[in-house]
């Protein structure tokens, strides 16, 4: 998840601009990720510990961080498998 936007001039960094997010945007991004991984949590599948922790961390984003930007900077990393 990007927390800043880098303005470049060729290979030179001109400016690093912090991105601003709202809690509504965070929830929408979180909900999209949960929806994309719902198939892993179906009744006929066994959800691994890594995936269970990832999905739980996504659901807990709003209550575990003070600002939306902090949530973006600490966005859970999707397990490899």
C-alpha positions as CSV (number, residue, x, y, z in Angstrom):
1,X,0.0,0.0,0.0
2,X,1.4,3.3,-1.0
3,X,1.7,6.1,1.6
4,X,3.4,8.6,-0.6
5,X,3.8,9.6,-4.3
6,X,7.2,10.4,-5.7
7,X,7.6,13.1,-8.3
8,X,10.6,12.3,-10.6
9,X,12.5,14.3,-13.2
10,X,14.3,11.5,-15.1
11,X,16.2,9.7,-12.4
12,X,16.1,12.6,-9.9
13,X,13.5,12.7,-7.1
14,X,11.9,16.1,-7.2
15,X,9.4,15.7,-4.4
16,X,7.9,13.1,-2.2
17,X,4.2,13.9,-1.5
18,X,2.4,12.0,1.3
19,X,-0.9,10.6,0.2
20,X,-4.0,11.2,2.3
21,X,-6.6,8.6,2.9
22,X,-10.0,8.6,4.7
23,X,-11.4,5.8,6.8
24,X,-14.0,5.2,4.1
25,X,-11.3,4.6,1.6
26,X,-9.4,2.3,4.0
27,X,-12.6,0.3,4.6
28,X,-13.3,0.1,0.8
29,X,-9.8,-1.2,0.1
30,X,-10.0,-3.6,3.0
31,X,-13.4,-4.9,1.9
32,X,-12.0,-5.5,-1.6
33,X,-9.1,-7.5,-0.3
34,X,-11.4,-9.5,1.9
35,X,-13.8,-10.2,-1.0
36,X,-10.9,-11.3,-3.2
37,X,-9.8,-13.8,-0.6
38,X,-13.2,-15.0,0.6
39,X,-12.8,-18.2,-1.5
40,X,-10.1,-19.3,0.8
41,X,-12.4,-19.2,3.8
42,X,-15.2,-21.3,2.4
43,X,-16.6,-24.3,4.4
44,X,-15.0,-26.9,2.2
45,X,-11.5,-25.4,2.5
46,X,-9.1,-25.4,5.5
47,X,-7.9,-21.9,6.1
48,X,-4.2,-21.8,7.0
49,X,-3.0,-19.9,10.1
50,X,-1.2,-17.3,7.9
51,X,-4.4,-16.6,5.9
52,X,-6.6,-16.5,9.0
53,X,-4.2,-14.0,10.6
54,X,-4.1,-11.9,7.4
55,X,-7.8,-11.7,7.1
56,X,-8.2,-10.9,10.8
57,X,-5.6,-8.1,10.5
58,X,-7.5,-6.7,7.5
59,X,-10.8,-6.7,9.6
60,X,-9.0,-5.1,12.5
61,X,-7.4,-2.2,10.6
62,X,-9.8,0.6,11.6
63,X,-9.7,-0.2,15.3
64,X,-5.9,-1.0,15.5
65,X,-4.7,2.4,14.1
66,X,-5.3,6.0,15.0
67,X,-5.2,7.5,11.5
68,X,-5.9,6.2,8.0
69,X,-2.4,7.0,7.0
70,X,-1.0,4.8,9.9
71,X,-3.3,2.0,8.7
72,X,-1.9,2.3,5.2
73,X,1.7,2.3,6.5
74,X,1.0,-0.9,8.4
75,X,-1.2,-2.7,5.8
76,X,-1.1,-6.5,6.4
77,X,1.0,-8.4,3.9
78,X,-0.8,-11.1,2.0
79,X,0.6,-14.6,2.6
80,X,2.5,-16.3,-0.2
81,X,0.3,-19.4,0.0
